[in-house]
Amino acid sequence: MGKTVKVSGTVTVPGDKSISHRAVMLASMAEGQSRIQGFLPAEDTLRTVGMMIAMGVGVQEVSPTEIRIRGRGMRAFEEPQDVIDAGNSGTTMRIGAGILSAQPFVTIVSGDPYLRRRPMGRIVRPLTRMGAVITGRKENTLPPLCIRGGTLRGVRYEMPVASAQVKSSILLAGLYADSPVTVVEPLPSRDHTERMLLSMGARVVQEGKEVTVYPAERLHPLSMAIPADISSASFFLVLAASVPGAILRVPGVGVNPRRTGLISVLRRMGADIQFESPREEGGEPVADIVVHGRGLGPTQVAPEEVPALIDEVPALCVAAAMAEGRTEIRGAAELRVKESDRIGAMVKELSTLGVSCGEYPDGLWVKGPARITRGQRVESYGDHRIAMSLMVLSAASCVPVKISDTACIATSFPGFPEMLQEVAR
């Protein structure tokens, strides 16, 4: 490819998006003041803040990444005076619906055109079984959702698809139920909600594929430093792993074992990735991640690995494009209903750039090493992870790529383009 890129330095990525959303919701349900440091002040998480403020919660911004929340307790929320706008945030709408289903009032939650196309039947079904009344478009499967909360009953719910958002929604509703609520997962999904609930005094029991939450009277306030987001770090991990001779350090990253699937796969492809100074913060494992770049080889990603790297698949496609050989990812049909159809989108745009790849109903294959075609214009589909992945591919291959709509990156990682320029020279 001629020119080669030099990747080095330390890159500090923002706070974890999943944990930031949950910290705001759970602190709002607690009695007393919670202090959250390392908060991610991105568009999605600020939608969750807006939802809680609309229900009478006091939120004080100490700095952009530190907030104090004066919780209302579980049963003193106010009825919102207007429609809650969740923007592009599926987490705000899905997990928030669990809390709203237990309130003695009506809430309407809508979002942007992308969110209004995302499936909501997966939360509507279990929450309705528990006793909430939820209506939406297309037979109550699409937003906006009108949620009339009420008295909830305990259920045992077998989830058809592993989803941490759906699980969390049911567990939060379960705190208000008349008896315990059990969720059975087909595969283990991220467990940030369970860890946080335990740290706040709730009774949560995990047994195999089942997690049970018991009704609660109150939650203790939260005081935590949110670790750096491994999903945001993944773009830099892939960049450094793909570039021989690269040395990159990403400090203070959350390394919850249910979120480190990408690292396991990159190591299998030959990447040298080390965890330094392992520690725990707010019930979450944290470490400094150090990557030494060397050539990557191909791998097969099996369905049972997908829940631990569901958000990192677009970034993994970039590693596959830079690797020597054919990589295959299966069991990832869930990606077709994310902010975009991430399988279709990545295959289409990688093909536009001259990368050899193809799709299956539940996944895709990519064959490297790619020879990227110059001067191509590619689409982001308004999806932050697609946009960032294509930017990383451009940086790793030293071929400028024009990407439409990179404004969507602000939903999870404001400042990403500038940070990428700093470490890849």
Order of alpha helices (4+ residues) and beta strands (2+ residues): beta-alpha-beta-alpha-beta-beta-beta-alpha-beta-alpha-beta-alpha-beta-beta-alpha-beta-alpha-beta-beta-beta-alpha-beta-alpha-beta-beta-beta-alpha-beta-alpha-beta-beta-beta-alpha-beta-alpha
